Amino acid sequence: MSVSDRLRELGLRLPAVPLPVANYVPAVRHGDFVWTSGQLPMVDGALPVTGKVGDGEGLVTPQQAQQLARTAALNGLAAIAATVGNLDVVVRVVKVVGYVASDPSFTGQPGVVNGASDLLGEVFGEAGLHARSAVGVSALPLDAPVEIELVVALR
């Protein structure tokens, strides 16, 4: 089954590639690899939620943040597809780096970044298994709760 077919089966559509918020490109291909820039969970050009992730009043919940990580990963896949033509040439997700804007007491970054990892597994199956880092940070661009970077190998 092609990746395009799998996306349809999952009820997913690649969004338009979010515009960069500074001086960079969304993804770069070098040889048989593509690296994405950090992808925010933009939906139709805007962040649906902003703020720090944690447990408490006024914070983005870990469950919300996990869904945002999924959205950011989908944006990363859109950037890859725009760079190489389509996702059917991806043979492996090599690395995922997830940044979580965290309340100082929050230590659940790995669970948040699972939103991205789970999506990649659903889309690519075994080829979606990857090395990963999940990092808590004090702030992200535009006050985004999460940011996701992807590295993929191509055939």
Backbone torsions as a table, in degrees:
resi	resn	phi	psi	omega
1	MET	NA	135.8	179.4
2	SER	-73.6	160.0	177.4
3	VAL	-63.3	-38.5	177.9
4	SER	-59.9	-43.0	177.3
5	ASP	-64.2	-41.1	-179.5
6	ARG	-64.0	-41.7	177.3
7	LEU	-59.4	-45.3	178.5
8	ARG	-61.2	-43.6	179.7
9	GLU	-60.2	-35.0	179.1
10	LEU	-81.6	-4.6	-178.3
11	GLY	75.4	26.3	-178.0
12	LEU	-110.2	147.2	173.1
13	ARG	-127.4	139.0	175.0
14	LEU	-69.6	129.2	178.5
15	PRO	-77.2	171.0	169.2
16	ALA	-62.1	144.6	-179.5
17	VAL	-66.8	123.3	178.1
18	PRO	-59.4	141.2	177.7
19	LEU	-68.8	141.2	176.2
20	PRO	-59.9	146.9	178.7
21	VAL	-95.2	2.6	178.9
22	ALA	-154.7	-156.2	-173.8
23	ASN	-93.2	82.5	178.2
24	TYR	-162.4	173.5	175.0
25	VAL	-110.8	155.3	-176.7
26	PRO	-64.9	-31.0	-179.3
27	ALA	-157.4	152.9	178.7
28	VAL	-131.9	131.9	173.3
29	ARG	-100.2	135.7	171.4
30	HIS	-139.4	114.2	-177.1
31	GLY	62.0	-127.1	-177.3
32	ASP	-97.5	21.9	-179.4
33	PHE	-130.2	151.4	170.7
34	VAL	-127.5	132.4	174.1
35	TRP	-111.4	130.4	174.0
36	THR	-93.6	152.3	166.0
37	SER	-70.4	166.7	176.6
38	GLY	-59.3	126.7	-178.2
39	GLN	-104.2	127.0	175.7
40	LEU	-88.3	162.9	-179.5
41	PRO	-82.0	53.3	-179.2
42	MET	-69.4	140.1	173.5
43	VAL	-130.4	117.5	-178.1
44	ASP	53.4	41.0	174.6
45	GLY	81.8	7.1	-178.8
46	ALA	-140.3	155.8	173.7
47	LEU	-82.4	125.8	-179.9
48	PRO	-71.2	-24.0	-179.1
49	VAL	-145.7	144.4	174.0
50	THR	-128.3	163.7	174.4
51	GLY	119.4	-177.3	-178.6
52	LYS	-86.9	152.2	179.4
53	VAL	-96.1	137.4	177.4
54	GLY	173.1	-171.8	179.0
55	ASP	-109.7	109.2	178.7
56	GLY	154.6	170.5	-178.7
57	GLU	-57.4	130.9	174.9
58	GLY	79.2	3.5	-179.8
59	LEU	-103.9	153.6	172.8
60	VAL	-71.9	128.6	-177.7
61	THR	-71.6	153.7	175.8
62	PRO	-56.5	-35.3	179.5
63	GLN	-67.2	-42.5	175.6
64	GLN	-61.4	-44.8	-177.9
65	ALA	-63.6	-36.2	177.7
66	GLN	-62.2	-41.3	176.6
67	GLN	-66.4	-36.7	176.9
68	LEU	-65.7	-37.0	176.8
69	ALA	-63.8	-37.8	176.4
70	ARG	-62.1	-45.1	178.4
71	THR	-62.7	-43.0	179.3
72	ALA	-63.0	-39.4	177.7
73	ALA	-65.6	-38.9	176.9
74	LEU	-63.2	-38.8	175.0
75	ASN	-63.1	-37.6	176.0
76	GLY	-63.5	-40.9	177.1
77	LEU	-63.8	-36.7	177.0
78	ALA	-63.7	-40.3	178.7
79	ALA	-65.2	-39.3	178.0
80	ILE	-65.1	-47.7	-179.5
81	ALA	-60.1	-39.9	179.5
82	ALA	-66.9	-28.1	-178.8
83	THR	-80.6	-38.2	-173.4
84	VAL	-113.1	-1.4	177.6
85	GLY	105.6	-47.3	175.4
86	ASN	-166.4	166.0	-175.5
87	LEU	-82.0	-5.8	-179.0
88	ASP	-67.7	-14.8	178.4
89	VAL	-88.6	-4.8	177.7
90	VAL	-77.2	123.9	178.2
91	VAL	-105.1	-15.3	-178.7
92	ARG	-163.9	135.6	164.9
93	VAL	-85.3	118.9	-173.4
94	VAL	-90.9	-46.2	-172.9
95	LYS	-148.7	141.7	171.9
96	VAL	-125.5	132.7	172.0
97	VAL	-119.9	124.3	179.1
98	GLY	-118.0	129.6	176.4
99	TYR	-109.6	132.8	-178.7
100	VAL	-123.3	117.8	175.3
101	ALA	-70.5	109.0	-166.1
102	SER	-114.6	138.2	165.8
103	ASP	-58.6	145.3	-176.0
104	PRO	-54.6	-26.9	-178.6
105	SER	-90.9	-3.0	-174.8
106	PHE	-85.7	128.9	179.5
107	THR	-127.1	18.3	-176.8
108	GLY	-97.4	29.5	-179.1
109	GLN	-55.0	-42.0	179.3
110	PRO	-58.2	-38.6	178.6
111	GLY	-66.6	-36.3	177.4
112	VAL	-64.6	-48.3	-176.4
113	VAL	-68.7	-18.1	173.4
114	ASN	-56.2	-26.9	176.9
115	GLY	-57.1	-42.6	177.7
116	ALA	-71.9	-46.3	-177.7
117	SER	-61.9	-41.4	179.4
118	ASP	-63.3	-42.8	178.5
119	LEU	-59.8	-45.3	-178.1
120	LEU	-64.1	-37.0	175.8
121	GLY	-65.8	-40.7	178.6
122	GLU	-63.8	-39.9	-175.8
123	VAL	-77.6	-44.4	-171.6
124	PHE	-107.8	-4.5	-177.7
125	GLY	62.2	-137.4	-179.4
126	GLU	-55.3	-35.4	-179.5
127	ALA	-69.2	-11.2	178.2
128	GLY	-88.4	-7.1	176.7
129	LEU	-70.4	136.3	-168.9
130	HIS	-149.4	162.4	167.1
131	ALA	-76.1	157.0	-173.3
132	ARG	-156.2	150.4	168.3
133	SER	-127.3	139.9	175.5
134	ALA	-126.3	113.4	-168.6
135	VAL	-121.2	130.8	173.3
136	GLY	-86.8	133.6	179.7
137	VAL	-131.7	162.8	-177.7
138	SER	-79.0	-28.5	179.6
139	ALA	-160.1	153.9	176.2
140	LEU	-128.1	162.4	179.9
141	PRO	-53.6	141.4	177.7
142	LEU	60.9	17.2	-177.7
143	ASP	64.7	29.2	177.5
144	ALA	-66.0	143.7	176.5
145	PRO	-74.7	-29.9	-178.1
146	VAL	-141.7	156.7	173.8
147	GLU	-144.5	136.9	-175.5
148	ILE	-125.9	135.1	172.4
149	GLU	-115.8	144.1	178.7
150	LEU	-126.5	146.8	168.1
151	VAL	-127.3	127.0	179.2
152	VAL	-128.2	152.2	174.8
153	ALA	-101.8	144.7	-177.9
154	LEU	-113.6	157.8	174.0
155	ARG	-79.7	NA	NA
